[in-house]
Amino acid sequence: MNNEKVSVENSLKINDEIQNQIDDIIFELIRERKKQKLSQTKLSQMTGIPQATISRLESFATVPTLHIVIKLSNALNMKLSLG
């Protein structure tokens, strides 16, 4: 039983770390879009990603897929790297 508790606590900690990394990615995408003075609509037109999807992503209502992150970062001329 004690091992299960430790395992759950570790799992929750890992999930929190992953969510923080996802949030950081979203913050950077928002920052760069605004820096380039692009509306969500314009970014949608550039990427083919529906504006509603971009809105949900930017309001942290959804977790973006890697495919969407790559399309957005390419459109914003951002480099993705794992560190």
C-alpha positions as CSV (number, residue, x, y, z in Angstrom):
1,M,0.0,0.0,0.0
2,N,2.8,2.4,0.9
3,N,4.5,1.8,-2.5
4,E,1.2,2.6,-4.3
5,K,1.0,6.0,-2.5
6,V,4.6,6.9,-3.5
7,S,3.8,5.8,-7.1
8,V,0.7,8.0,-7.2
9,E,2.6,11.0,-5.8
10,N,5.4,10.5,-8.3
11,S,2.9,10.3,-11.1
12,L,1.2,13.5,-10.0
13,K,4.5,15.3,-9.8
14,I,5.4,14.2,-13.3
15,N,2.0,15.2,-14.6
16,D,2.5,18.7,-13.0
17,E,5.9,19.0,-14.7
18,I,4.5,18.1,-18.1
19,Q,1.6,20.5,-17.7
20,N,4.1,23.3,-16.8
21,Q,6.1,22.6,-19.9
22,I,2.9,22.6,-22.1
23,D,1.9,25.9,-20.5
24,D,5.3,27.4,-21.2
25,I,5.0,26.4,-24.9
26,I,1.6,28.0,-25.1
27,F,2.8,31.2,-23.4
28,E,5.7,31.4,-25.9
29,L,3.3,30.9,-28.9
30,I,1.0,33.7,-27.6
31,R,3.9,36.0,-26.9
32,E,5.3,35.6,-30.4
33,R,1.9,36.0,-32.1
34,K,1.4,39.2,-30.3
35,K,4.9,40.4,-30.9
36,Q,4.4,39.9,-34.6
37,K,1.0,41.7,-34.3
38,L,-0.9,38.8,-35.7
39,S,-4.5,38.2,-34.9
40,Q,-5.7,34.7,-34.2
41,T,-7.7,34.9,-37.5
42,K,-4.6,35.8,-39.5
43,L,-2.6,33.0,-37.8
44,S,-5.5,30.7,-38.6
45,Q,-5.3,31.7,-42.3
46,M,-1.5,31.1,-42.3
47,T,-1.7,27.7,-40.8
48,G,-5.1,26.2,-41.7
49,I,-5.8,25.7,-38.0
50,P,-9.3,26.9,-37.1
51,Q,-9.3,30.2,-35.2
52,A,-11.5,28.5,-32.6
53,T,-8.8,25.9,-32.0
54,I,-6.2,28.7,-31.6
55,S,-8.5,30.5,-29.2
56,R,-9.0,27.3,-27.1
57,L,-5.3,26.7,-27.0
58,E,-4.5,30.3,-26.0
59,S,-7.1,30.2,-23.2
60,F,-5.5,26.9,-22.0
61,A,-8.8,25.1,-22.5
62,T,-7.1,22.4,-24.6
63,V,-3.8,20.7,-24.8
64,P,-2.2,21.2,-28.3
65,T,-1.1,18.3,-30.3
66,L,2.5,18.2,-31.5
67,H,1.2,18.7,-35.0
68,I,-0.5,22.0,-34.1
69,V,2.5,23.2,-32.1
70,I,4.8,22.5,-35.1
71,K,2.4,24.3,-37.5
72,L,2.1,27.3,-35.3
73,S,5.8,27.6,-34.5
74,N,6.7,27.3,-38.2
75,A,4.2,30.0,-39.1
76,L,5.7,32.2,-36.4
77,N,9.2,31.4,-37.4
78,M,10.0,29.9,-34.1
79,K,12.5,27.1,-33.5
80,L,11.3,24.1,-31.5
81,S,13.9,22.4,-29.3
82,L,13.9,19.8,-26.6
83,G,16.0,20.7,-23.6
